[in-house]
Amino acid sequence: MKYIFEVTVLEGYTAEDYADAWVRASELIQQAHGARGTALHRKIGEPNKLLAIASWNSKADRDAMDAQRNPRILEIIKSAAPFVEIRPLGEFEDPEWEVMPPGLE
């Protein structure tokens, strides 16, 4: 499953600052059972708008990690929180099918 959210970086902070916090938190989160990676994308034409995607084996795995409340992860998230606005876009099942260009299957 994918957990997807939009990040708006506020004035006085940079996307690179947020990315630093993202990587530090992600390195810890990826140690959790079922974690399958994260990705952070910058919106074309809006450098302070990011799309964040966390991949998990299941919603239950993600919820279990979130329920553990790792203090190191919470500290990193809290340190960046005043400088960004987070808008959850939702939790999505992995696709039942993917359409890929020939040769990339």
ZILIN-V212135 format. One line per field, one symbol per residue. ss: DSSP state (H for helix, E for strand, L for the rest). phi: phi as a letter, one per 30 degrees, with the letter a starting at -180 (. if undefined). psi: psi as a letter, one per 20 degrees, with the letter a starting at -180 (. if undefined). A space follows every 10 residues. Layout:
ss=???
phi=???
psi=???
This chain:
ss=LEEEEEEEEL LLLLHHHHHH HHHHHHHHHL LLLLEEEEEE EEELLEEEEE EEEEEELLHH HHHHHHHHLL HHHHHHHHHH HLLEEEEEEE EELLLLLLLL LLLLL
phi=.bcbbcccdd ejbceddded deddddeddd ddeidbjbbb ccddibdccb ccbccbdadd ddddddddhe dddddddddc edcbccbdck cbddddabcc dejcd
psi=rpopqppopr qiqrhhgghg ggggghhghi iqpipjrqqp ppppinijpq pppppqhrhg gghgghhhlo hgghggghhh gijqppophr ppqqqhqpoq qpij.
